[in-house]
């Protein structure tokens, strides 16, 4: 039987970047969905792993990133997704959750072989993470209503690529953990 982890990608965010205005409407829609998935995962003892951009703050740690995001103008988008004491946190510097991070080692140590990818941005970090998970032989599930996008057309294409080219299960959040 496979062991699943819920990954929350780049949702600890200040939205202080060039694409923020285009991302925010989708992020606002996704936050309650991801919050619901977090509750359901935690109720089922599914490991929750936040993998987040460090925004070039190499001396910071996840607590500082969280505090900074919560105190910013979009803290209301971060608060419902706040990591709990059992959550794991991996900092990343590039698009993929795997690129030069300890994530694969962490997943293998916990015998995790199925990843549910949530977060942002569908056509960037989620897509590249799904590809890297696929080539590492992880099963990938992407709830389409739990990933935020900048460009809706590219997000639709990215989801199709994940499904057709990588064998990802693209579903809705309701279809998980029934």
Residue pairs with C-beta under 8 A, 6 or more apart in sequence:
2 113
2 114
2 139
3 110
3 111
3 112
3 113
3 114
4 46
4 47
4 112
4 114
4 115
4 116
4 141
5 46
5 47
5 48
5 49
5 107
5 110
5 112
5 114
5 115
5 116
6 37
6 38
6 41
6 46
6 47
6 48
6 49
6 116
6 118
7 49
7 50
7 51
7 97
7 115
7 116
7 117
7 118
7 119
7 129
8 34
8 38
8 48
8 49
8 50
8 51
8 52
8 81
8 118
8 119
9 51
9 52
9 97
9 117
9 118
9 119
9 120
9 125
9 126
9 129
10 51
10 52
10 53
10 119
10 120
10 121
10 125
11 27
11 31
11 34
11 50
11 52
11 77
11 78
11 81
11 118
11 119
11 120
12 50
12 52
12 62
12 65
12 66
12 69
12 78
12 81
12 83
13 27
13 52
13 53
13 69
13 74
13 77
13 78
13 120
14 55
14 68
14 69
14 72
14 74
15 23
15 24
15 27
15 72
15 73
15 74
15 77
16 72
19 121
19 150
22 150
22 151
23 120
23 121
23 148
23 149
23 150
24 74
26 120
26 148
26 149
26 150
26 152
26 155
27 77
27 120
27 148
28 77
29 145
29 148
30 118
30 119
30 120
30 145
30 146
30 147
30 148
31 77
31 80
31 81
32 80
33 118
33 143
33 145
33 146
33 173
34 80
34 81
34 118
34 119
34 146
35 80
35 81
36 173
37 116
37 118
37 143
37 146
37 173
37 176
38 48
38 81
40 46
40 176
40 177
41 47
41 48
41 116
41 177
42 48
42 84
42 86
44 177
46 177
47 88
47 110
47 112
48 83
48 84
48 86
48 87
48 88
49 87
49 88
49 89
49 90
49 103
49 106
50 62
50 83
50 87
50 88
50 89
50 90
51 89
51 90
51 91
51 92
51 97
51 101
51 103
51 129
52 62
52 65
52 89
52 90
52 91
52 92
53 91
53 92
53 93
53 125
54 60
54 65
54 91
54 92
54 93
55 65
57 64
57 65
60 68
61 91
62 83
62 89
62 91
65 91
66 78
66 82
66 83
69 75
69 78
70 78
70 79
70 82
83 89
88 106
90 97
90 101
90 102
90 103
90 106
91 101
92 99
92 100
92 101
92 103
93 99
93 100
94 100
95 124
95 125
95 128
95 129
96 125
96 128
96 129
96 131
96 132
97 103
97 125
97 129
97 132
97 133
98 104
98 129
98 132
98 133
98 136
99 128
99 132
104 136
107 113
107 115
107 138
112 138
113 137
113 138
113 139
114 138
114 139
114 140
114 141
115 133
115 138
115 139
115 140
115 141
116 141
116 142
116 143
116 176
117 126
117 129
117 130
117 133
117 140
117 141
117 142
117 147
118 142
118 143
118 146
118 147
119 125
119 126
119 146
119 147
119 148
120 126
120 147
120 148
120 149
121 147
121 148
121 149
121 150
121 155
122 147
122 148
122 149
122 154
122 155
122 158
122 159
123 149
123 150
123 151
123 154
123 155
123 157
123 158
124 150
126 142
126 147
126 158
126 162
127 158
127 161
127 162
130 140
130 142
130 162
130 166
130 168
131 162
131 166
133 140
134 140
134 166
134 167
134 168
139 169
140 162
140 166
140 167
140 168
140 169
141 168
141 169
141 170
141 171
141 176
142 159
142 162
142 168
142 169
142 170
142 171
143 170
143 171
143 172
143 173
143 175
143 176
144 159
144 170
144 171
144 172
145 172
145 173
146 173
147 155
147 159
149 155
159 170
162 168
162 170
163 169
163 170
